[in-house]
């Protein structure tokens, strides 16, 4: 394996080693916050992303992916450390803001450096991004398994602080990353950004990725208390999260192998959005072993289909605005999350999680239907030109 690719993989593993993944909501509940207040805290996180996504995407395109990832690791780690140290609402908001800036920078920088490395070395992007996302999922899976039991026996605060230490360690590997030189051509960036965003092919893909990211964001909030309502111990929740993320990672790893399923774009949109809808809707109707399977399937679909959409949008935009365009996806999904979370959190507190999942399934269906409508009314109704058929240029 080439050293450049190995460093991307190692960085991804350590940055994603979130020991707090299965317990952070429980940690806040133990501090005395209910789901409504937890979602209000999340609003600060997602509004931060909304405010900084375009500027950080622009900065990433200017200073380079490696420098951006270094800054991302440091800010994310500091945010997590403060999350474990502060108990007041104001202190938690500060930690969320720093954490959000770090995540916003990472979102566009890592995908950009992965795409540009794979295409510049004549590698298939779906295979490389699949491996990157698999390692991220494997990292989260192992961390969830460990974090669940550490939280049960050593305390939740220890889990949070240990997470910050591991994320900080990931910054060391950003110094080893190499990226190709890019043209410094930003004078017409706003015009270029609008030019690409008004393309119906890109707009429909962006909306689908927004719907999928919104779905994952909300599931992160609701899965832990949902399982807790079923009477599961913290360690058991950690095991379920392990299975959840490892299966999502395997789906991502095998994207290249099964990419033919998404070759017809319209069919893929209908199939994967419909299936995702039912993985939200069914757990809102029942609360048993079958609902656990549907919630895990929700993650599996995201692991596969988000890679397909990732390649298409990377192919359609050039390197000098790639991170900025990708930041738009994160911006919109974060804005919708910031709007939806307080209402859904209040709903979960007042009428329960099951009914709230039914409400959210309707929201997801609305956004994904709009994306499909934009696709149908556009000019592009053909098939994906996946990397199994050609090599990229950017």
Protein Blocks (a to p, Z undefined) as FASTA:
>chain_A
ZZklmmmmmmmmmmmmcfklmmmmmmmmmnopafklmmmmmmmmmmmmmmmmmmmmmmmm
mnopklmmmmmmmmmmmmmmmmmmpmbfklmmmmmmmmmmmmmmmmmmmmmmmmmmmmmn
opafklmmmmmmmmmmmmmmmmmmmmmmmmmmnojklmmmmmmmmmmmmmmmmmmpccdd
ddddfklmmmmmmmmmmpmklmmmmmmmmmmmmmmmmmmmmmmmmmmmnopafklmmmmm
mmmmmmmmmmmmmmmmmmmmmmpmmlmmmmmmmmmmmmmmmmmmpccfklmmmmmmmmmm
mmmmmmmmmmmmmmmpcfklmmmmmmmmmmmmmmmmmmmmmmmmmmmmmnojklmmmmmm
mmmmmmmmmmmmmmmmmmblcdcddfklbccfZZ
